[in-house]
Amino acid sequence: MGVNNNLANFTYEAVNESGKKLKGLVKAQNKQLAITELRGRGITIRSIQEQRKTTMDLEIHIGRAVKLEDFVIFCRQFATLIRAGIQIDQAVSILEDQSTSKYLKAALGDISEQIRSGHPLSKGMGEHPKVFPDMFVNMMASGETGGNLDEVLERMAEHYEKEHKTVQKVKSAMTYPIIVLVIAVVVVIFLLLKIVPTFADMFMEQGSELPLITRFVMAASDAIIHYWWMFVAGLIGVIFLYRLFVSGEEGKYWIDSIKFRIPVFGIILKKAAVARMTRTLSSLFVSAVPVLQALDVTEKVVGNRVIAKVLREAKDSLQQGKMLSEPIQQSGIFPKMVVQMLIIGEETGQVDNMLSKIADFFEADVDQSVDRLKAVIEPLMLLFISALVGVIVAAIMSPMFKMYENYL
């Protein structure tokens, strides 16, 4: 089941037959069809309005409305209830009562009503894209068709657990240097604003020639004190130009391609993206989602436009009767191992299994790479801060030693 992007979103407030208040979102081509859809569920509409796609909406949609940890728990609990023989509508109601996430709770309340009105579970989930990712909706549709919803839910829980672990690893690798850099900047600015000017006045009174390093630090201090507004304006300008640049698809594609070229971090980001792509494709293939549909879903969730472009080319190649491995190989983005294992999977009819093995390998590789990077980067960042502070201290102490020598 795919999500029709041409449909508009309508938010509504309604009351069911038992008097329970409902809030939710429904997709339809226009408002009248949305009203017809809701009335077909046997509920009384209090209000309905189209959800405008503003920039803020798009930014909210990019993030997850439900924490990944909560979503994994939801998948496992849902699987347990289905395996215990509880009807889907009852299971959804139980999960709604137990949920501590207001977004998930509201979505499950709406889905429960839809199921009682005869709509499939996956259709209801598809109307809450901020809660249920496109991939998850497609997997649910496959599970409903195959009658193995509990297995699909367990598989989804494992999928998101592994994805969460990889994402957290990459974030931890990126976060530490950023925090250290921010601390370094704050410390240096404090020294230049508060400490250096005090000594600068004393040095100027002496009238003696100052070392080059001292003159440089004093000039930097003077620039920040008198021209701070230029630095702030420049920073705001850079941020504005960056946001303007990445507002278009070409800019976003360029940024995503640059990410893979960042020294040290780029290779980790690429490995994480490959792991996410292969894990997603493997999960979809195992659940018997059609190949073209699986590629379409993966393209949307892979999180990198360079890889998304390769997946689009892969869809075109498959429609022309070619193999999946061909565009993957021609892109030049993926490591040889990925291409080789994919070719073996195609030859043996075990593409889903090979994709899973590739994902396992790169997820483990990301873990090891991040651990190695942190072991190296922590002392380097401390050395970096020490060097910055050391330069300023040297700039202050050097003329003071000269002054002391002159007094002797």
C-alpha positions in Angstrom: 0.0 0.0 0.0 1.5 3.4 -1.0 0.6 6.8 0.2 -1.0 9.1 -2.3 0.9 12.4 -2.1 -1.8 14.2 -4.2 -4.4 13.9 -1.4 -4.9 16.8 1.0 -4.9 16.4 4.8 -8.0 17.4 6.8 -8.0 17.6 10.6 -11.3 17.0 12.3 -13.0 16.8 15.6 -15.9 14.4 16.0 -18.0 12.3 18.3 -18.7 8.5 18.0 -21.9 6.7 18.8 -20.9 6.2 22.4 -20.2 10.0 22.8 -16.5 9.7 22.9 -14.7 12.8 21.5 -12.3 12.1 18.6 -9.6 14.1 16.9 -7.6 13.0 13.9 -6.5 13.5 10.3 -8.1 12.1 7.1 -6.7 12.2 3.6 -9.0 13.0 0.7 -9.0 14.9 -2.6 -11.3 17.6 -1.3 -13.3 18.6 1.8 -16.6 17.0 0.7 -15.0 13.6 0.1 -13.3 13.9 3.5 -16.7 14.5 5.1 -18.2 11.5 3.2 -15.3 9.3 4.4 -15.8 10.3 8.0 -19.6 9.9 7.9 -19.0 6.4 6.5 -17.3 5.6 9.8 -20.5 6.3 11.7 -19.2 9.4 13.6 -20.7 12.9 14.0 -18.4 15.6 12.7 -18.0 18.7 14.9 -15.4 20.5 12.8 -13.2 19.8 9.8 -10.6 21.9 8.0 -7.8 21.4 5.5 -4.3 21.3 6.9 -2.2 23.9 5.1 1.4 22.8 4.2 3.4 25.6 5.6 7.2 25.6 6.2 6.5 24.9 9.9 4.3 21.9 9.1 7.1 20.5 6.9 9.7 20.9 9.6 7.4 19.2 12.1 6.8 16.4 9.7 10.5 15.7 9.3 10.8 14.9 13.0 9.1 12.0 14.7 5.9 12.8 16.6 6.5 9.6 18.7 9.8 8.7 20.3 11.5 5.8 18.6 11.8 3.9 21.9 8.0 4.3 22.4 7.3 3.2 18.9 9.4 0.0 19.4 7.4 -0.8 22.6 4.2 -0.2 20.7 5.2 -2.7 18.0 6.2 -5.4 20.5 3.0 -4.9 22.5 0.8 -5.0 19.4 2.5 -8.2 18.2 1.9 -9.8 21.6 -1.8 -9.0 21.6 -2.3 -10.2 18.0 -0.4 -13.5 18.8 -2.6 -13.9 21.9 -5.7 -14.1 19.6 -7.1 -10.6 20.4 -9.0 -9.0 17.6 -7.2 -6.1 15.9 -9.8 -3.4 16.9 -9.6 -4.6 20.5 -5.8 -4.6 20.4 -5.7 -1.1 19.1 -8.1 0.1 21.9 -6.0 -1.6 24.5 -2.8 0.1 23.1 -4.7 3.4 23.0 -5.5 3.2 26.7 -1.9 2.2 27.6 -0.1 4.7 25.5 1.6 7.6 27.2 2.3 9.5 23.9 -0.5 11.9 23.1 0.2 11.7 19.4 0.1 7.9 19.3 -2.9 7.8 21.6 -4.9 10.2 19.4 -3.9 8.3 16.2 -4.9 4.9 17.7 -8.3 6.3 18.8 -9.0 7.4 15.3 -7.7 4.1 13.8 -9.9 2.1 16.2 -13.0 3.9 14.9 -11.9 3.3 11.3 -11.4 -0.5 11.9 -14.9 -0.7 13.5 -16.3 1.0 10.4 -14.7 -1.7 8.2 -11.5 0.0 7.1 -8.2 -1.9 7.0 -5.7 -1.2 9.8 -3.1 0.0 7.3 -5.4 2.6 5.8 -6.0 4.2 9.2 -2.3 4.3 9.9 -1.7 5.8 6.5 -3.8 8.8 7.5 -1.4 9.6 10.4 2.0 10.1 8.6 3.5 12.0 11.6 3.1 8.9 13.8 3.4 6.0 11.3 6.2 6.2 8.7 5.4 5.3 5.1 7.5 2.1 5.4 5.6 0.9 8.5 2.2 1.5 6.7 3.4 -0.6 3.7 4.6 -3.4 6.0 1.2 -3.4 7.9 -0.6 -3.7 4.5 1.6 -6.6 3.6 1.0 -8.2 7.0 -2.7 -7.9 6.6 -2.6 -9.5 3.2 -0.3 -12.3 4.3 -2.1 -12.9 7.6 1.2 -12.6 9.6 0.7 -9.2 11.2 2.4 -10.4 14.5 5.5 -11.4 12.6 5.6 -8.1 10.7 5.2 -6.1 13.9 8.1 -8.0 15.6 10.2 -7.5 12.5 9.4 -3.8 12.6 10.4 -3.5 16.3 13.8 -5.1 15.5 14.2 -2.9 12.5 13.6 0.3 14.4 15.7 -0.8 17.3 18.7 -1.4 15.1 18.1 1.9 13.2 17.8 3.8 16.5 21.1 2.2 17.8 22.9 3.2 14.6 21.5 6.8 14.6 22.4 7.3 18.2 26.0 6.1 17.5 26.4 8.5 14.7 24.9 11.4 16.8 27.3 10.6 19.6 30.2 10.8 17.3 29.1 14.2 15.9 27.9 15.7 19.2 31.1 15.5 21.2 33.3 17.6 18.9 30.5 20.2 18.5 30.1 20.5 22.3 33.9 20.8 22.8 34.1 23.4 19.9 31.3 25.5 21.4 33.0 25.4 24.8 36.3 26.4 23.2 34.6 29.4 21.4 32.9 30.5 24.6 36.2 30.3 26.6 38.2 32.2 24.0 35.6 34.9 23.6 35.5 35.3 27.4 39.3 35.7 27.6 39.3 38.1 24.7 36.5 40.3 26.2 37.4 40.2 29.9 41.0 39.2 30.5 43.0 40.4 27.5 41.8 44.1 27.6 42.9 44.4 31.2 46.5 43.4 30.3 46.4 45.3 27.0 46.0 48.6 28.8 48.9 47.8 31.1 51.1 46.9 28.1 50.2 50.0 26.2 51.2 52.2 29.2 54.7 50.6 29.1 55.1 51.7 25.5 57.6 48.8 24.8 57.4 46.8 21.6 55.1 43.8 22.0 55.7 40.3 20.6 53.8 39.3 17.4 51.6 36.9 19.2 50.6 39.5 21.8 49.8 42.1 19.0 47.7 39.4 17.2 45.7 38.5 20.3 45.1 42.2 21.3 43.9 42.9 17.7 41.5 40.0 17.9 40.2 41.3 21.3 39.8 44.8 19.9 37.9 43.5 16.9 35.5 41.5 19.0 34.9 44.4 21.4 34.3 47.1 18.8 33.0 45.1 15.8 31.0 42.3 17.4 27.9 43.4 15.5 29.7 42.6 12.2 30.5 39.1 13.4 26.8 38.6 14.4 25.6 40.1 11.2 27.9 37.9 9.2 26.8 34.8 11.1 23.1 35.6 10.5 23.9 36.2 6.8 25.6 32.9 6.4 22.7 31.1 8.1 20.2 32.9 5.9 22.1 32.1 2.7 22.5 28.5 3.8 18.8 28.1 4.4 18.0 29.8 1.1 20.4 27.5 -0.7 19.0 24.3 0.9 15.4 25.3 0.2 15.7 23.9 -3.3 16.2 20.3 -4.2 19.6 21.0 -6.0 20.9 22.6 -2.8 19.7 19.8 -0.6 21.3 17.2 -3.0 24.6 19.1 -3.0 24.7 19.3 0.9 23.9 15.5 1.1 26.7 14.8 -1.3 29.1 17.0 0.7 28.3 15.1 3.9 29.9 11.9 2.4 33.1 13.9 1.7 33.6 15.3 5.1 37.0 14.1 6.4 36.6 11.2 8.9 32.9 11.8 9.5 31.9 11.4 5.9 32.7 7.7 5.8 30.7 7.0 8.9 27.7 8.9 7.5 27.9 6.9 4.3 28.1 3.6 6.2 25.1 4.5 8.3 23.1 5.5 5.2 24.0 2.2 3.4 23.0 0.3 6.6 19.6 2.1 6.7 18.9 1.6 3.0 19.8 -2.1 3.0 17.9 -2.7 6.3 14.8 -1.0 5.0 14.9 -2.9 1.7 15.5 -6.2 3.4 12.5 -5.7 5.8 10.2 -4.8 2.9 11.3 -7.7 0.7 10.9 -10.2 3.5 7.4 -9.0 4.0 6.6 -9.6 0.3 6.2 -5.9 -0.5 6.5 -5.5 -4.3 10.1 -4.5 -5.4 9.2 -1.2 -7.1 7.0 -0.2 -4.1 9.8 -1.2 -1.7 12.3 1.0 -3.6 9.8 3.9 -3.6 9.3 3.6 0.2 13.1 3.2 0.8 13.8 6.3 -1.3 11.6 8.4 1.0 13.0 7.1 4.3 16.7 6.7 3.5 17.5 10.2 4.6 20.1 11.1 1.9 19.2 12.5 -1.6 22.3 11.0 -3.2 21.2 7.5 -2.3 17.6 8.4 -3.0 18.6 9.3 -6.6 20.3 5.9 -7.0 17.1 4.2 -5.8 15.1 6.1 -8.4 17.5 5.0 -11.1 17.1 1.4 -9.8 13.4 1.6 -10.2 13.8 2.7 -13.8 16.4 -0.1 -14.4 14.0 -2.7 -13.0 11.2 -1.5 -15.2 13.5 -2.0 -18.2 14.3 -5.5 -17.2 17.7 -4.9 -15.6 19.0 -6.1 -12.3 19.0 -4.1 -9.0 22.7 -4.4 -8.7 23.4 -2.6 -12.0 22.5 1.0 -11.0 24.0 0.4 -7.5 27.3 -0.5 -9.1 27.2 2.3 -11.7 26.6 5.0 -9.1 30.1 4.6 -7.7 28.8 5.5 -4.2 28.5 2.0 -2.6 31.4 -0.1 -1.5 32.4 -3.1 -3.7 31.2 -5.5 -1.0 27.6 -4.2 -1.3 27.6 -4.7 -5.0 29.2 -8.1 -4.8 26.8 -9.4 -2.1 23.8 -8.0 -4.0 24.9 -9.8 -7.2 25.2 -13.1 -5.3 21.8 -12.5 -3.8 20.3 -12.0 -7.2 22.0 -15.1 -8.6 20.8 -17.3 -5.7 17.4 -15.7 -5.2 18.2 -14.5 -1.7 18.3 -10.7 -2.2 16.5 -10.1 1.1 18.9 -12.3 3.1 21.9 -10.6 1.5 20.6 -7.1 2.1 20.1 -8.1 5.8 23.7 -9.4 6.0 25.0 -6.1 4.4 23.0 -4.1 7.0 24.3 -6.2 9.8 27.9 -5.7 8.6 27.6 -1.9 8.2 25.7 -1.4 11.5 28.6 -3.2 13.3 31.1 -1.3 11.2 29.5 2.0 12.3 29.7 1.0 15.9 33.4 0.1 15.7 34.2 3.3 13.6 32.5 5.5 16.1 34.2 3.9 19.1 37.6 4.3 17.4 36.8 7.9 16.4 35.8 8.8 19.9 39.0 7.2 21.3 41.1 9.4 19.0 39.1 12.6 18.9 38.6 13.1 22.7 42.3 13.8 23.4 42.6 15.8 20.1 39.8 18.1 21.1 41.3 18.6 24.6 44.6 19.4 22.9 42.8 21.8 20.6 41.3 23.7 23.6 44.6 23.7 25.4 46.3 25.1 22.4 43.8 28.0 22.0 44.0 28.9 25.7 47.8 28.4 25.6 48.1 30.9 22.8 46.2 33.6 24.7 48.1 32.8 27.9 51.4 33.0 26.0 50.4 36.3 24.5 49.8 37.7 28.0 52.7 36.2 29.8 55.4 36.9 27.2 55.4 40.7 27.6 55.0 40.4 31.3 58.2 38.4 31.5 59.9 41.1 29.5 58.6 43.7 31.9 59.9 41.7 34.8 63.3 41.4 33.2 63.5 45.2 32.7 62.8 45.8 36.3 65.6 43.5 37.4 
